[in-house]
Amino acid sequence: MKLLRSKRQGTLRGMIVRRSSDAAADARTARPTSALVALAAQQEQGKRRTIDVQAPLPSDESFVRQFLRVWTRRLMLLCAVGAICLAAAVPLLSMVRVKQIDVSGYAHYDAKTLADGTGVAVGDELLSCSPGAIQTALLEGYPYLATVSVDRALSGKISIVVTERTPHWALSLSEDQVALLDDTMRVLEICPDSALGDALCLVEFELFPQTEEAEGEEQEDEPPKEVTVGQTYDGNKSAIIKLNAIAEAMRGVGLFDGVVRIDMSDPYAVTVTLTDGTVLLLHEALKPEEQLRAAKSAMEAYRAQSGDIGPLRVDVDDFSRVNIRPVP
């Protein structure tokens, strides 16, 4: 019995040993195989990545081409439809006639005068009435106009909105004629001085002074200079600069609204006449604002002391001394 058990145990041990050795051999054999499979899979994946990076997919290129082809056809169709609509609309627009010309914003002119100046009449083709041509005709034909805007409507109505310039100075041209100028020295109108009244300040100075080279020389070929309506006056630029400086100084001291005349014909002095007849004599050696402030203070003190409210003659000399006396 002991011998039989020992044989059986030996046989069992031998079987366990053989099975263990077979499993180890299988494992050694399987390891290289799995490694090779993994390596092959990595190489295949790398090839696929290389192919994806180097060459774009043909499906993307075909999609772009198809997209461009479809939208090109659509755009061509839209252009054709637009051309057909435009060709059909032009004859219809030519049938629209001008039925009304509406003008607004005027003060110096009236509506009928401006409507006649457009060069457009009721019954004309609306399409042939150019807003730019209407604007140019009004600005060139009417000096008082500053801006013009024109709008056309399919109903046949032309709407015109204007703004006008305001006269600022009355420039003396002769004994009986003056030129009305705005604040930019644009000549608005030439009229008799009797129609001026006290609404504007009359300015007097040499209109076209001769230069030093031209003094005493005969200039037969030079055309006579004149002040032209609708043009900006710049014949005496130094006088214009002086005039603007005096006007600004008068506004600063509160005397501008009471000025009716400024005489700058004397190159060394400026005579200013107020509405009450008071005459201010300003010298060029001093600044206009300093002279006007001194003159105003002296007039107020003189009238407060004497009680005289009549016209005065105020003379400010080169040393800022003010000499006041009543005008006889």
C-alpha positions in Angstrom: 0.0 0.0 0.0 2.8 2.4 0.9 4.5 1.6 -2.4 1.4 2.2 -4.4 0.8 5.6 -2.7 4.4 6.7 -3.3 4.1 5.8 -7.0 0.8 7.7 -7.3 2.4 10.7 -5.6 5.4 10.6 -7.9 3.1 10.4 -10.9 1.1 13.4 -9.7 4.2 15.5 -9.1 5.5 14.7 -12.5 2.3 15.8 -14.1 2.3 19.1 -12.2 5.9 19.8 -13.1 5.3 19.0 -16.8 2.2 21.2 -16.9 4.1 24.1 -15.3 6.9 23.8 -17.8 4.5 23.7 -20.7 2.8 26.9 -19.4 6.1 28.7 -19.1 7.0 27.7 -22.6 3.7 28.9 -24.0 4.2 32.2 -22.2 7.7 32.6 -23.7 6.3 31.9 -27.1 3.3 34.2 -26.7 5.3 37.3 -25.6 7.1 37.9 -28.9 3.9 37.3 -30.8 1.9 40.0 -28.9 4.8 42.5 -29.1 5.0 42.0 -32.9 1.3 42.5 -33.2 1.4 45.7 -31.2 4.4 47.0 -33.2 2.7 46.2 -36.4 -0.4 48.0 -35.2 1.7 51.1 -34.3 3.4 51.1 -37.7 0.0 50.8 -39.5 -1.4 53.7 -37.4 1.7 55.8 -38.2 1.2 55.2 -41.9 -2.4 56.3 -41.7 -1.4 59.5 -39.9 1.3 60.2 -42.5 -1.2 59.7 -45.2 -3.7 62.0 -43.5 -1.2 64.8 -43.1 0.5 64.7 -46.5 -2.6 64.4 -48.8 -6.0 66.1 -48.3 -9.1 64.1 -48.5 -10.5 64.2 -52.0 -14.0 64.6 -50.5 -13.2 68.1 -49.1 -11.9 69.4 -52.4 -14.9 68.2 -54.3 -17.2 69.8 -51.7 -15.5 73.2 -52.1 -15.7 73.0 -55.9 -19.4 72.1 -55.7 -20.1 75.0 -53.3 -18.4 77.6 -55.5 -20.1 76.3 -58.6 -23.6 76.5 -57.0 -23.1 80.0 -55.6 -21.6 81.3 -58.8 -24.7 80.2 -60.7 -26.9 81.8 -58.1 -25.1 85.1 -58.3 -25.3 85.1 -62.1 -29.0 84.5 -61.8 -29.4 87.4 -59.4 -27.5 89.8 -61.7 -29.6 88.8 -64.6 -32.8 89.3 -62.7 -31.6 92.7 -61.5 -30.7 93.8 -65.0 -34.1 92.8 -66.3 -35.8 94.7 -63.5 -33.7 97.8 -64.1 -34.4 97.7 -67.8 -38.1 97.5 -67.1 -38.1 100.3 -64.4 -36.3 102.9 -66.5 -39.2 103.4 -69.0 -41.6 103.5 -66.1 -39.6 106.2 -64.2 -39.4 108.3 -67.4 -43.2 108.5 -67.4 -43.2 110.2 -63.9 -43.7 114.0 -64.3 -43.0 116.9 -61.9 -46.2 117.8 -60.3 -45.1 120.2 -57.5 -42.0 122.2 -56.4 -41.9 122.9 -52.7 -39.4 125.5 -51.3 -38.9 126.2 -47.6 -36.4 128.0 -45.3 -36.3 131.3 -47.3 -36.4 134.8 -45.8 -34.9 137.3 -48.3 -36.4 135.6 -51.4 -39.9 134.2 -52.0 -40.9 130.7 -53.0 -41.9 131.5 -56.6 -38.6 133.3 -57.3 -36.5 130.3 -56.0 -38.8 127.8 -57.8 -38.3 129.7 -61.1 -34.5 129.7 -60.5 -34.3 125.9 -60.4 -34.8 125.7 -64.2 -37.4 123.0 -63.6 -41.1 123.4 -64.6 -44.2 121.4 -63.7 -44.6 118.7 -66.3 -40.9 118.0 -66.8 -39.6 114.4 -66.5 -38.7 113.8 -62.9 -35.8 111.6 -63.9 -34.2 114.4 -65.9 -34.3 116.8 -62.9 -30.9 116.4 -61.3 -30.7 117.5 -57.7 -27.0 118.6 -58.2 -28.0 120.8 -61.1 -30.8 122.4 -59.1 -28.5 123.0 -56.2 -25.8 124.6 -58.4 -28.3 126.8 -60.2 -29.7 128.2 -57.0 -26.4 128.8 -55.3 -24.9 130.6 -58.3 -28.0 132.6 -59.1 -29.0 133.8 -55.5 -26.1 135.2 -53.4 -28.1 135.2 -50.2 -28.4 131.4 -50.2 -25.9 129.6 -48.0 -27.0 125.9 -48.4 -29.5 124.1 -50.6 -30.8 120.6 -50.3 -33.0 118.9 -52.9 -35.1 115.8 -52.6 -37.2 114.0 -55.3 -40.1 111.7 -54.7 -41.8 109.2 -57.0 -45.1 111.1 -56.4 -43.7 113.9 -58.6 -42.8 116.3 -55.8 -39.5 118.1 -55.6 -38.7 119.4 -52.1 -36.1 122.2 -51.7 -34.8 123.4 -48.3 -32.6 126.5 -48.2 -30.7 128.5 -45.6 -29.8 132.1 -46.1 -26.9 134.3 -45.3 -27.4 137.4 -43.0 -25.9 140.8 -43.9 -23.3 141.8 -41.4 -21.5 144.8 -42.8 -22.4 147.6 -45.3 -19.3 148.5 -47.2 -19.3 152.0 -48.7 -18.6 151.9 -52.4 -19.4 155.5 -53.3 -21.4 158.5 -52.0 -24.7 156.7 -52.8 -24.0 153.0 -53.0 -23.1 150.3 -50.5 -22.4 146.6 -50.7 -23.9 144.3 -48.1 -21.5 141.7 -46.8 -21.9 138.7 -44.4 -19.5 137.8 -41.7 -17.3 136.0 -44.2 -17.0 139.2 -46.4 -19.1 137.6 -49.2 -20.9 140.3 -51.2 -24.7 139.7 -51.0 -26.1 142.8 -52.6 -25.3 146.2 -53.9 -27.9 148.8 -53.1 -28.4 152.6 -52.5 -27.2 153.8 -49.2 -30.7 155.4 -48.7 -32.1 151.9 -48.3 -29.6 151.0 -45.6 -31.2 152.7 -42.5 -29.7 151.9 -39.1 -29.9 148.1 -39.4 -26.3 147.6 -40.4 -23.0 149.1 -39.6 -21.6 151.2 -42.4 -17.8 150.6 -43.0 -15.6 153.0 -44.9 -12.0 152.3 -46.0 -10.0 152.3 -49.2 -11.4 149.4 -51.3 -8.4 148.6 -53.5 -5.2 150.2 -52.1 -2.2 150.4 -54.4 1.0 148.5 -53.5 4.2 150.4 -53.1 5.5 149.1 -56.4 2.4 150.3 -58.2 2.3 153.8 -56.7 2.9 156.5 -59.3 3.0 153.9 -62.2 0.5 153.8 -65.0 -1.3 150.5 -65.3 -3.2 150.7 -68.5 -3.5 147.0 -69.2 -4.9 146.2 -65.7 -8.7 146.0 -65.7 -10.6 148.2 -63.2 -11.2 146.4 -59.9 -14.7 146.2 -58.6 -16.8 144.6 -55.9 -18.8 141.7 -57.4 -22.0 140.3 -56.0 -21.7 136.6 -55.1 -17.9 136.9 -54.6 -15.8 137.2 -51.5 -14.3 140.7 -51.1 -10.6 140.6 -50.4 -9.4 143.9 -52.0 -8.0 145.3 -48.7 -7.0 142.4 -46.5 -5.3 144.6 -43.9 -8.5 146.6 -43.5 -10.6 143.5 -43.1 -8.3 142.2 -40.4 -8.5 145.5 -38.5 -12.2 145.6 -38.9 -12.7 142.1 -37.4 -10.4 143.0 -34.5 -12.4 146.1 -33.8 -15.7 144.2 -34.0 -14.5 141.5 -31.6 -13.3 144.2 -29.1 -16.7 145.9 -29.3 -18.5 142.7 -28.6 -16.1 142.2 -25.6 -17.1 145.5 -24.0 -20.8 145.4 -25.0 -20.7 148.3 -27.6 -21.1 146.4 -30.9 -25.0 146.6 -31.0 -24.9 150.4 -30.8 -22.4 150.9 -33.6 -23.7 152.4 -36.9 -20.5 153.5 -38.6 -16.8 152.6 -38.7 -14.5 154.9 -40.6 -11.0 153.5 -41.3 -10.1 155.8 -44.2 -7.5 157.4 -42.0 -4.5 155.0 -41.8 -3.6 156.1 -38.2 -7.0 156.3 -36.5 -10.4 154.6 -36.5 -13.6 156.6 -36.0 -16.6 154.7 -34.5 -20.0 156.3 -34.5 -22.7 155.0 -32.1 -26.5 155.2 -32.5 -26.8 158.2 -30.1 -24.3 160.2 -32.1 -21.3 159.6 -29.8 -18.0 159.4 -31.7 -15.1 157.3 -30.5 -11.7 158.1 -31.9 -9.3 155.1 -31.6 -5.6 155.2 -32.3 -3.7 152.3 -33.8 -0.9 152.4 -31.3 -3.0 150.8 -28.7 -5.1 147.6 -28.7 -8.7 148.2 -29.7 -10.2 146.4 -26.6 -8.0 148.5 -24.2 -9.1 151.7 -25.9 -12.8 150.8 -25.9 -12.7 149.8 -22.2 -11.1 153.1 -21.3 -13.6 155.0 -23.4 -16.6 153.2 -22.0 -15.5 153.8 -18.4 -14.7 157.4 -19.0 -18.2 158.0 -20.7 -20.0 156.4 -17.8 -18.1 158.5 -15.2 -18.6 161.7 -17.2 -22.4 161.1 -17.6 -22.8 160.2 -14.0 -21.0 163.4 -12.9 -22.5 165.8 -15.4 -25.9 164.2 -16.0 -25.5 164.8 -19.7 -26.9 162.0 -21.9 -26.3 163.7 -25.2 -23.7 162.6 -27.8 -20.1 162.9 -26.9 -16.7 162.9 -28.6 -14.3 160.5 -26.9 -10.7 160.6 -27.9 -8.2 158.0 -26.6 -4.6 159.1 -27.2 -1.5 156.9 -27.4 -1.0 157.1 -23.6 -4.5 155.7 -22.8 -5.7 159.2 -21.7 -9.3 159.9 -22.6 -10.5 163.3 -23.6 -14.3 163.7 -23.6 -16.3 166.7 -24.7 -19.9 167.1 -25.8 -20.7 167.1 -29.5 -21.9 170.6 -30.5 
